[in-house]
């Protein structure tokens, strides 16, 4: 099992890089500090690699990705961590030092001392670019602009276009052959690179020089020509070594050993970038990468519960040491997870050991159980749920999905090991989001099998509806998944699939019914001998469904809790560089529960409209759906904000309210909050202030009968007016 925990800064909660932006001024530095601390704990003798990550549409450059790589046999890959540079390393390296480094490396590799090739920026291209720049535009690297080309030109002109960017060493490994044996020291070979011009001119860009080599300008008909290269480039006074692709894991280890010999002799720390041995079983790796608003850690998988528990807690401990955490709050004080996800992955150590290939009915059992128990989809997820989220349930988007899923289940019979070969094909068109994206699904199987295009994939099922604010809470979730997988391995789950329809977003948006459904999950585990306790999930429940307040009148109690709301995604809008779709987060939902109410005498009224009552366990429960603030770009832009919610406990006999309470979506004064809460104490204070045990309607009241929708009988939607029913329903405005 493994996962992707995400973290935010504890000292700068309002910075764009910790809210929405993928990159920012502090994120790289903190990620580097976390990488080093985790390497010390998990992998002494590891190599630290500062490379390029994913490149997303609309972003000018690929994101960075920091990696920790070590040998699976525990032999050190890199012995002296002090010789690995960091963001705090101060140096004065220049092109001459880069050249000397390459020359020393040639000796260490036993090459016939080919001359390092200096690499230059394409002067003619940049002279042309300079001519295109407006005459009044400043070309000052100290004053960056929004024009990437202009900023690059300013930096290059200051450095001098005639100065080498760095040095290139064409390099490839020589694979040993049985006969004849290669002579000693012939593990590497190099060759001369000749170009139509006298110089090696790099492709224009901002990436490291190793990604900008003009390989297409090399002679195409020379089979002996080495077409991979190691590059050494000084940047900000520090040497960056670009690693070439190497055919074997053993060859990669030999190259790193030679590089460490050179670095040790020179006593100058370096950064490593370039290629790593992808998917090689001789190596282990974890990554630290940026995501919008968070730092993500792709932790290496664990083979046992003891390993999993230890790594989860070590990760949380080391993140806290560099002032990274998982506490995040909305303006109104509501606690949330970091938002980047904490998805769970599990499978086998190898394809041959895959539990899904060996027992395809395991995936079928999990899909069926999650379908029949919506609490597994909603109790552990983040704020953004529903058909357009990043982890929609299979039954949330299409009305025929459960029927089609049943047909797919018939292709995966119990004990049919041969069905494992077709497992991905059977489910790949069902486990998708509304746009057909296989990755953005609650059960993501796009890493289940390796392919020629993606050989690093293999036997990973990803459960994406899991987010958590705390390591211990995360461990309980992981333990729950392990227990359910063990149950289904012993006895496949074969109950008929439930058709929830509109009940899914009516009943299971309310915490009461989520918790009752989860009680059934725990009973199933206990019946199979797995001693789970509901108390272990109490903190998860309180985090997911915060208590908002309660008021007591005449031995009757009104209690409010936060409920779930599947925010709608709106239509496409044109933005700079393409199109975007916005989420309407102005919709909100709360659960109201009344205890001690006499059905023949009392009614609960919200903003003048009678709340539908559903009795459960001797109490009445309902959901209130409303627009929390004005949103002229929302789903229904002409409906104004409907907060605060004023609740009246109405007495039919007297025609008056006996009491009530008021819930504000924002600050009770109506003045917007000044920034996000700085800590949990301030967040809790904001939540408490938004509920007031006063504010009911004074005097005589006229109350219409309860409005009960046939599609959503548990919910009063203040935006919807039934034919001939009450109009309005808007309370005061709050932001």
Secondary structure, DSSP 8 states (H G I E B T S, - for coil): -EEEEEEEESS-TTSGGGTT-S--TTHHHHHHHHHHHHHHHH-TT-EEEEEE----TT-SS--EEEEEEEETT---S-S-GGGB--TT------HHHHHHHHHHHHHHHT------EEEE--HHHHHHHHHHS-TT----TTS--S-HHHHHHHHHHHH-TTS--EEEEE-EE----SSS---TT-SEE------SSSSEE--SSSS-GGGS--GGGS-TT-TT----EEEEEEETTEEEEEE---SSHHHHHHHHHHHHHHHHHHT--EEEEE---TT-TTEEEEEEEEETTEEEEE----SSHHHHHHHHHHHHHHHHHTTEE--EE-TTS-EE--SS---EEEE-SSSTT-HHHH-THHHHHHHHHHHH-THHHHSS--S--STTSTT--TTSS-TTHHHHHHHHHHTS-TT-GGGGGGHHHHHTTTS--TT--SSSSSEEEEESS--SS-TT--SEEEE-S---SSHHHHHHHHHHHHHHHHHHHHS---------GGGHHHHTTSHHHHHHHHHHHHHHHHHTT----GGGGHHHHHHHS-EEEEEEETTEEEEEEE------EEEEEEETTEEEEEE-TTEEEEEEEEES--TTTEEEEETTEE---EEETTEEEEEEEEE-S--TTSTTTTS----SEEEEEEETTTTEEEEEEEE-SS-TTS---SSS-SSHHHHHHHHHHTEES-----SB---------SS-TTEEETT---TTS----------
